[in-house]
Amino acid sequence: MLPDFAIHIMPALGSNAFSYRFAEAWPAWWIVAGGLVFLAYIVYKYEIGTALPRHKVFLGITRALALLLLLAMIFRPVRVSEQTHIKDSVLAVMVDTSLSMEMRDECRDRSSGTALAIAAGIAPPETRQLSADQQAQLNLLNRAQLVARVMDHTGRDLLRELQEKCTPRLHTFSAKVDAREWPDEAGGLADVLKPEGRTTGIGDSIRDITRQLKGQRIAGLVIITDGQSNIGRDPVAAAKEYALGREEPFPVFTVGVGDPAEPKDIEVLQIFGNDIVFAKDHVLFNVAINSSGFAGRRTTLRIKAGDRILAAESIELKDNQLQQIPMRFKIDSPGKYECTAVAEPLDDEITTNNNQSSPHLLEVVDRSVQILVVAEKPTWEYRYLKNYLIRDTSMEVSLLLQSADPEFFQEGTKPISEFPKTREELFAYDVVVLLGANAARLSDADLRNLHAFVETVGGGLLVAAHEDHPPSI
């Protein structure tokens, strides 16, 4: 249910004020000034002469004023103008657009269901009990659609009221925060709030929204979500740090969506694995899944490429724990495969739309593994590795002994006479093994090409130092 909330926002204000003060510090200004005036009076009162009393008064006042002017020049009076301006406030509204917002909830409480139907414009305001048709319309709405209907119908008046006091900003979030535009009166929020994200990071989104609005006065943050944060920082800790702990703290209002009871759901999040493998090699995928309401239950997790099942595993589910499921299989035929991980639905699952992961593109190549082995001397390790690699028919190996005579015919199934001089020649290998290699025999260009081999094309580099040639590459 979407509860009501109230926000008190101070609009933009401005004011000017003027004051006078002295630039220099003067702790006894009035005492000094009074003393000077009294001194001038005493001097003229007891002065012996022929001046008339009124002349003495005039001259005393003149001298006192002169002394006061001198005192003012010493302390430097200034006129201070103070202008105060309060920036227009920003109210950030964040709406959850993760896939969990596609879930449909059955509203068991009649009064709550009636209130939701009225707020969403399904039933008129005077409705006391929903008809069967109105109840069916309400049950057809998923969480995101319900939020959009309520904000379009009831929220329009609230938005206009807020716009008179502040600047409401609309954002959507799942794994990251995206700024959105409020639709016009003729439009709606259904397309804007379409669930697409595969993860929900409420804590990270609180951090990101404060960074996006850096330098602006934030009056408050409204978070509309089903509360299923499954990645990133803890939402409560993030709110304390980025909202309440800042120089100008602001309140965070949470609006819960959906049934508060724990949903029964299995969510297949992502496949982690290599993008390129060799035909007939073992492939390892790690599948990330999350589930709730099915603790101890078992289901079948499959890796599929189209209609073809590459692997299947029976797994035990754990509530509200991110599980990494290893899946192993082999593909004999070369080509490009769009692989997905699919969890078999269980009874009473609230939705099955998130039981399948996003596609993972896998390329299978049918060629030999190209290996280059470079060594200074034919050590025991070199001879063992040479014999092992030559016997493996799935590999083509080039062996280069740096200490060999120029006339020596280098060994291997793909013999070479020198270290590859160009990047094209070096990049043709999949793996380079430096087995006690002498770095002094490699040029600066060779070392730069090795660096690019690893960094640019993702080639494999194995370095095993020898006691005669400590690591320097």
C-alpha positions as CSV (number, residue, x, y, z in Angstrom):
1,M,0.0,0.0,0.0
2,L,1.2,3.6,-0.7
3,P,0.9,5.7,2.5
4,D,0.4,9.4,2.6
5,F,3.3,11.6,3.6
6,A,3.8,15.3,4.2
7,I,6.7,17.5,3.3
8,H,7.4,21.0,4.6
9,I,9.6,23.0,2.3
10,M,10.9,26.5,2.6
11,P,10.6,28.4,-0.7
12,A,13.3,30.7,-2.1
13,L,13.6,33.9,0.0
14,G,15.8,37.0,-0.1
15,S,16.6,39.9,2.2
16,N,19.0,42.9,2.5
17,A,20.4,44.4,5.7
18,F,22.8,47.3,6.4
19,S,24.9,48.1,9.5
20,Y,27.8,50.3,10.5
21,R,30.9,49.2,12.4
22,F,34.5,50.0,12.9
23,A,37.2,48.1,11.0
24,E,39.7,48.2,13.9
25,A,39.1,46.6,17.3
26,W,38.3,49.2,20.0
27,P,37.3,47.8,23.4
28,A,36.9,51.2,25.2
29,W,35.5,53.4,22.4
30,W,32.8,55.1,24.5
31,I,35.1,55.6,27.5
32,V,37.8,57.2,25.4
33,A,35.4,59.4,23.5
34,G,33.7,60.5,26.8
35,G,37.1,61.3,28.3
36,L,38.1,63.5,25.4
37,V,34.9,65.5,25.5
38,F,35.3,66.0,29.3
39,L,38.9,67.1,28.9
40,A,37.9,69.7,26.4
41,Y,35.3,71.0,28.7
42,I,37.6,71.2,31.7
43,V,40.3,73.0,29.7
44,Y,38.0,75.8,28.6
45,K,36.1,76.1,31.9
46,Y,39.2,76.9,34.0
47,E,41.1,78.7,31.3
48,I,42.0,82.2,32.4
49,G,41.4,84.8,29.8
50,T,39.2,87.4,28.4
51,A,37.0,85.1,26.3
52,L,33.3,85.3,27.0
53,P,31.5,82.1,28.4
54,R,29.6,81.6,25.2
55,H,32.9,81.7,23.2
56,K,34.4,79.1,25.6
57,V,31.4,76.8,25.0
58,F,31.7,77.1,21.3
59,L,35.4,76.5,21.2
60,G,35.1,73.6,23.6
61,I,32.5,71.9,21.4
62,T,34.6,72.5,18.3
63,R,37.7,71.0,20.0
64,A,35.7,68.0,21.2
65,L,34.3,67.4,17.7
66,A,37.8,67.6,16.3
67,L,39.1,65.1,18.8
68,L,36.1,62.7,18.1
69,L,36.8,63.0,14.3
70,L,40.4,62.1,14.9
71,L,39.4,59.1,17.0
72,A,36.9,58.0,14.3
73,M,39.7,58.2,11.6
74,I,41.9,56.0,13.8
75,F,39.2,53.3,14.2
76,R,38.0,53.5,10.5
77,P,34.2,53.3,10.4
78,V,32.7,51.2,7.5
79,R,29.2,50.6,6.2
80,V,28.4,46.8,5.9
81,S,25.8,45.5,3.5
82,E,24.5,42.0,4.1
83,Q,22.4,40.1,1.5
84,T,20.8,36.8,2.4
85,H,19.5,34.5,-0.3
86,I,18.1,31.0,0.2
87,K,18.3,28.7,-2.8
88,D,15.3,27.0,-4.3
89,S,14.9,23.6,-2.7
90,V,15.0,20.3,-4.7
91,L,12.8,17.4,-3.8
92,A,14.3,14.2,-5.3
93,V,11.8,11.4,-6.0
94,M,13.4,8.0,-6.7
95,V,11.2,5.2,-8.1
96,D,12.4,1.5,-8.1
97,T,12.5,0.1,-11.7
98,S,14.1,-3.3,-10.9
99,L,12.5,-6.5,-12.2
100,S,11.0,-7.2,-8.8
101,M,8.6,-4.3,-9.5
102,E,6.9,-6.6,-12.1
103,M,5.4,-8.7,-9.4
104,R,1.7,-8.7,-8.8
105,D,0.4,-8.7,-5.3
106,E,-3.0,-10.0,-4.1
107,C,-4.4,-7.4,-1.8
108,R,-6.0,-9.4,1.1
109,D,-7.1,-6.4,3.2
110,R,-10.4,-5.0,1.8
111,S,-9.9,-1.4,3.1
112,S,-6.4,-1.2,1.7
113,G,-7.5,-2.6,-1.6
114,T,-10.3,0.0,-1.8
115,A,-7.9,2.8,-1.0
116,L,-5.5,1.7,-3.6
117,A,-8.2,1.4,-6.3
118,I,-9.4,4.9,-5.5
119,A,-5.9,6.3,-5.5
120,A,-5.2,4.6,-8.9
121,G,-8.4,5.9,-10.4
122,I,-10.0,2.4,-10.7
123,A,-12.8,3.3,-8.4
124,P,-14.6,6.6,-7.6
125,P,-13.8,8.3,-4.3
126,E,-17.1,7.4,-2.6
127,T,-16.5,3.6,-3.1
128,R,-16.8,1.6,0.1
129,Q,-16.3,-1.9,-1.4
130,L,-14.8,-2.9,-4.7
131,S,-16.9,-4.7,-7.3
132,A,-15.6,-7.9,-8.8
133,D,-14.6,-6.0,-12.0
134,Q,-12.7,-3.4,-10.0
135,Q,-10.9,-6.0,-7.9
136,A,-9.9,-7.8,-11.1
137,Q,-8.5,-4.6,-12.6
138,L,-6.5,-4.0,-9.4
139,N,-5.1,-7.5,-9.4
140,L,-3.9,-7.1,-13.0
141,L,-1.5,-4.3,-12.1
142,N,2.0,-5.1,-11.2
143,R,3.9,-3.0,-8.6
144,A,5.4,-0.6,-11.2
145,Q,2.0,-0.1,-13.0
146,L,0.3,0.5,-9.6
147,V,2.9,3.2,-8.7
148,A,2.4,4.8,-12.2
149,R,-1.4,4.8,-11.9
150,V,-1.3,6.4,-8.4
151,M,1.2,9.0,-9.4
152,D,-0.7,9.9,-12.6
153,H,-4.1,10.0,-10.9
154,T,-3.7,11.2,-7.3
155,G,-0.1,12.5,-7.5
156,R,-0.8,15.2,-10.1
157,D,-2.4,17.6,-7.5
158,L,0.5,16.9,-5.1
159,L,3.1,17.6,-7.8
160,R,1.5,20.9,-8.7
161,E,1.4,21.9,-5.0
162,L,5.1,20.9,-4.6
163,Q,6.1,22.9,-7.7
164,E,4.9,26.1,-6.0
165,K,7.4,25.6,-3.1
166,C,10.3,23.6,-4.7
167,T,11.6,21.8,-7.7
168,P,10.6,18.1,-7.7
169,R,13.1,15.9,-9.6
170,L,12.1,12.5,-10.9
171,H,14.7,9.7,-11.0
172,T,14.5,5.9,-11.5
173,F,16.9,3.4,-10.0
174,S,17.9,-0.2,-10.0
175,A,21.7,-0.7,-10.0
176,K,22.2,3.0,-10.9
177,V,20.3,6.3,-10.8
178,D,18.8,7.8,-14.0
179,A,17.3,11.3,-14.2
180,R,13.9,11.4,-15.8
181,E,11.5,14.1,-17.1
182,W,8.0,14.5,-15.6
183,P,5.5,13.6,-18.4
184,D,3.1,16.3,-19.5
185,E,-0.6,16.3,-18.5
186,A,-1.5,14.1,-21.5
187,G,1.3,11.6,-20.9
188,G,1.7,8.9,-18.2
189,L,4.4,7.4,-16.1
190,A,3.9,3.8,-17.2
191,D,6.6,3.8,-19.9
192,V,9.0,5.9,-17.7
193,L,8.7,3.4,-14.8
194,K,9.0,0.2,-16.8
195,P,11.0,-2.4,-14.8
196,E,14.2,-3.3,-16.5
197,G,17.0,-3.5,-13.9
198,R,18.2,-6.9,-12.7
199,T,19.6,-5.7,-9.4
200,T,18.4,-3.2,-6.8
201,G,20.9,-1.0,-4.9
202,I,19.0,1.3,-2.6
203,G,22.0,2.3,-0.5
204,D,24.2,3.0,-3.6
205,S,21.3,5.0,-5.2
206,I,21.1,7.2,-2.1
207,R,24.8,8.0,-2.4
208,D,24.5,8.6,-6.2
209,I,21.5,10.9,-5.9
210,T,23.3,13.2,-3.5
211,R,26.3,13.3,-5.8
212,Q,24.1,14.2,-8.8
213,L,22.5,17.0,-6.8
214,K,25.8,18.3,-5.4
215,G,25.7,22.0,-4.8
216,Q,21.9,22.2,-4.7
217,R,19.7,22.5,-1.6
218,I,17.9,19.2,-1.1
219,A,14.7,19.5,0.8
220,G,14.0,15.8,1.0
221,L,14.3,12.4,-0.7
222,V,11.3,10.2,-1.5
223,I,12.1,6.6,-2.3
224,I,9.3,4.5,-3.8
225,T,10.4,0.8,-3.7
226,D,9.5,-2.7,-2.7
227,G,12.5,-2.7,-0.4
228,Q,14.3,-5.6,-2.0
229,S,17.9,-4.2,-2.0
230,N,20.2,-7.0,-3.1
231,I,23.4,-5.2,-4.1
232,G,25.7,-2.5,-2.7
233,R,25.6,-0.6,0.6
234,D,23.1,-1.1,3.4
235,P,20.2,1.5,2.8
236,V,20.0,2.6,6.5
237,A,23.7,3.2,6.7
238,A,23.7,5.1,3.4
239,A,20.8,7.3,4.6
240,K,22.6,8.1,7.8
241,E,25.8,9.0,6.0
242,Y,24.6,10.8,2.9
243,A,21.3,12.4,4.1
244,L,21.5,12.9,7.8
245,G,25.2,13.2,8.2
246,R,25.8,16.0,5.6
247,E,26.3,19.7,6.5
248,E,22.7,20.4,5.5
249,P,20.8,17.2,6.5
250,F,17.6,16.3,4.8
251,P,14.9,13.8,5.6
252,V,14.4,10.5,3.6
253,F,10.8,9.4,3.1
254,T,10.2,5.7,2.1
255,V,7.1,4.6,0.4
256,G,6.7,0.8,0.4
257,V,5.1,-1.0,-2.5
258,G,3.7,-4.5,-2.5
259,D,2.7,-7.1,0.0
260,P,4.8,-6.9,3.2
261,A,4.8,-10.7,3.5
262,E,7.9,-12.3,2.2
263,P,7.4,-13.1,-1.5
264,K,8.1,-16.6,-3.0
265,D,10.5,-15.9,-5.8
266,I,13.6,-17.2,-7.7
267,E,15.7,-14.6,-9.5
268,V,18.5,-15.7,-11.9
269,L,20.8,-12.7,-11.9
270,Q,23.8,-13.2,-14.2
271,I,26.2,-15.7,-15.8
272,F,29.9,-15.2,-15.1
273,G,32.3,-17.0,-17.4
274,N,34.7,-16.8,-20.4
275,D,33.5,-15.2,-23.6
276,I,35.8,-17.3,-25.9
277,V,36.6,-21.1,-25.4
278,F,38.1,-23.8,-27.5
279,A,35.9,-26.6,-29.0
280,K,35.8,-29.8,-26.9
281,D,37.3,-27.9,-23.9
282,H,35.5,-27.8,-20.5
283,V,33.5,-24.6,-20.0
284,L,32.8,-23.3,-16.5
285,F,30.0,-20.9,-15.9
286,N,29.1,-19.4,-12.4
287,V,25.5,-18.5,-12.2
288,A,24.3,-16.0,-9.6
289,I,20.8,-16.5,-8.2
290,N,18.8,-15.1,-5.4
291,S,15.6,-16.6,-3.9
292,S,13.1,-16.0,-1.0
293,G,10.4,-18.1,0.5
294,F,11.8,-21.4,-0.7
295,A,14.5,-22.2,1.9
296,G,15.5,-25.9,1.6
297,R,13.5,-26.5,-1.6
298,R,15.2,-27.8,-4.7
299,T,14.9,-26.7,-8.3
300,T,16.7,-27.4,-11.5
301,L,19.1,-24.9,-13.0
302,R,19.9,-25.2,-16.7
303,I,22.3,-23.6,-19.1
304,K,20.6,-23.3,-22.5
305,A,21.7,-22.1,-25.9
306,G,18.4,-21.7,-27.7
307,D,16.5,-24.9,-27.2
308,R,19.6,-26.9,-26.6
309,I,20.4,-27.8,-22.9
310,L,24.1,-27.6,-22.3
311,A,24.1,-28.3,-18.6
312,A,21.6,-29.1,-15.8
313,E,22.0,-29.1,-12.0
314,S,19.7,-29.8,-9.1
315,I,20.3,-27.1,-6.5
316,E,19.1,-26.4,-3.0
317,L,17.7,-22.9,-2.5
318,K,18.7,-20.5,0.4
319,D,16.5,-17.6,1.4
320,N,17.9,-14.1,0.8
321,Q,21.4,-15.3,0.1
322,L,23.3,-14.7,-3.1
323,Q,24.3,-18.1,-4.4
324,Q,27.0,-18.8,-7.0
325,I,26.2,-22.1,-8.8
326,P,29.1,-23.6,-10.8
327,M,27.9,-25.2,-14.1
328,R,30.3,-27.3,-16.3
329,F,29.8,-28.4,-19.9
330,K,31.6,-29.0,-23.2
331,I,30.7,-27.8,-26.7
332,D,32.1,-29.7,-29.7
333,S,31.0,-27.5,-32.6
334,P,32.6,-24.1,-33.2
335,G,30.4,-21.0,-33.5
336,K,28.7,-18.3,-31.5
337,Y,26.2,-19.3,-28.8
338,E,23.7,-17.1,-26.9
339,C,23.6,-18.8,-23.5
340,T,21.1,-18.3,-20.8
341,A,20.6,-19.7,-17.3
342,V,17.1,-20.8,-16.5
343,A,15.7,-21.9,-13.1
344,E,12.7,-24.2,-13.2
345,P,9.7,-22.4,-11.7
346,L,8.2,-23.7,-8.4
347,D,4.6,-23.6,-7.2
348,D,3.3,-20.4,-5.7
349,E,6.2,-18.4,-7.2
350,I,5.0,-14.8,-7.4
351,T,6.5,-14.3,-10.9
352,T,8.5,-16.3,-13.4
353,N,9.7,-13.3,-15.5
354,N,13.0,-13.2,-13.6
355,N,13.7,-17.0,-13.7
356,Q,16.0,-16.5,-16.7
357,S,19.3,-14.6,-16.9
358,S,20.3,-12.1,-19.5
359,P,22.1,-13.7,-22.5
360,H,25.8,-14.5,-22.2
361,L,27.5,-14.6,-25.7
362,L,29.9,-17.5,-25.9
363,E,32.2,-18.0,-28.9
364,V,33.6,-21.5,-29.5
365,V,36.7,-21.7,-31.8
366,D,38.0,-24.9,-33.4
367,R,41.8,-24.5,-33.7
368,S,44.9,-25.4,-31.8
369,V,46.1,-23.4,-28.9
370,Q,49.2,-21.4,-30.0
371,I,52.0,-21.4,-27.4
372,L,55.4,-19.7,-27.4
373,V,58.0,-20.9,-24.9
374,V,61.2,-18.9,-24.4
375,A,64.1,-20.1,-22.3
376,E,67.7,-19.3,-21.9
377,K,69.0,-22.8,-21.3
378,P,67.5,-26.3,-21.8
379,T,66.8,-26.9,-18.1
380,W,65.0,-30.0,-16.8
381,E,61.8,-27.9,-16.5
382,Y,62.2,-26.8,-20.1
383,R,62.6,-30.4,-21.4
384,Y,59.6,-31.6,-19.4
385,L,57.4,-28.8,-20.6
386,K,58.6,-29.3,-24.2
387,N,57.7,-33.0,-24.2
388,Y,54.4,-32.4,-22.6
389,L,53.3,-29.7,-25.0
390,I,54.5,-31.5,-28.2
391,R,52.6,-34.7,-27.2
392,D,49.3,-32.7,-26.9
393,T,47.7,-32.6,-30.3
394,S,45.4,-29.7,-29.3
395,M,48.4,-27.4,-29.1
396,E,50.9,-25.9,-31.5
397,V,54.1,-24.9,-29.7
398,S,57.1,-22.8,-30.7
399,L,60.2,-23.3,-28.6
400,L,63.0,-20.7,-28.5
401,L,66.3,-21.4,-26.7
402,Q,68.1,-18.1,-26.4
403,S,71.5,-19.6,-25.7
404,A,71.5,-21.9,-28.8
405,D,73.8,-21.3,-31.8
406,P,72.3,-19.5,-34.8
407,E,72.6,-22.7,-36.8
408,F,70.6,-24.7,-34.2
409,F,67.2,-25.8,-35.5
410,Q,64.7,-24.7,-32.8
411,E,62.3,-27.4,-31.7
412,G,58.5,-27.5,-31.6
413,T,55.6,-28.3,-33.8
414,K,55.8,-24.7,-35.2
415,P,59.5,-23.9,-35.2
416,I,60.8,-20.3,-35.1
417,S,64.3,-18.9,-35.3
418,E,63.9,-15.7,-33.3
419,F,61.5,-13.9,-30.9
420,P,58.5,-12.5,-32.9
421,K,59.6,-9.0,-34.1
422,T,56.1,-7.6,-34.8
423,R,53.0,-7.4,-32.8
424,E,51.1,-9.3,-35.5
425,E,53.5,-12.2,-35.1
426,L,53.3,-12.1,-31.3
427,F,49.6,-11.7,-31.2
428,A,49.1,-14.9,-33.2
429,Y,49.9,-16.8,-30.0
430,D,47.4,-17.5,-27.2
431,V,50.0,-18.0,-24.4
432,V,53.6,-16.9,-23.9
433,V,55.8,-18.8,-21.4
434,L,59.0,-17.1,-20.2
435,L,60.8,-20.1,-18.5
436,G,64.0,-18.7,-17.1
437,A,64.3,-16.3,-20.0
438,N,67.1,-13.8,-20.2
439,A,65.5,-10.4,-20.3
440,A,68.7,-8.8,-21.6
441,R,68.2,-10.7,-24.9
442,L,64.8,-9.1,-25.4
443,S,64.7,-5.6,-26.9
444,D,62.7,-2.7,-25.6
445,A,60.3,-3.2,-28.5
446,D,59.9,-6.9,-27.6
447,L,59.0,-5.9,-24.0
448,R,56.5,-3.3,-25.2
449,N,54.9,-5.9,-27.5
450,L,54.6,-8.3,-24.6
451,H,52.9,-5.6,-22.5
452,A,50.4,-4.9,-25.4
453,F,49.9,-8.7,-25.8
454,V,48.5,-8.9,-22.3
455,E,46.8,-5.6,-22.0
456,T,45.3,-5.2,-25.5
457,V,44.4,-8.7,-26.7
458,G,44.2,-10.5,-23.3
459,G,46.9,-13.0,-24.1
460,G,48.2,-15.3,-21.4
461,L,51.7,-14.7,-20.0
462,L,53.5,-17.1,-17.6
463,V,56.9,-16.0,-16.2
464,A,59.1,-18.4,-14.2
465,A,62.4,-16.9,-13.2
466,H,65.7,-18.8,-13.1
467,E,68.4,-18.2,-10.5
468,D,70.7,-17.0,-13.2
469,H,68.1,-14.5,-14.4
470,P,66.1,-13.0,-11.6
471,P,62.7,-11.3,-12.4
472,S,63.3,-8.1,-14.4
473,I,60.5,-8.2,-17.0
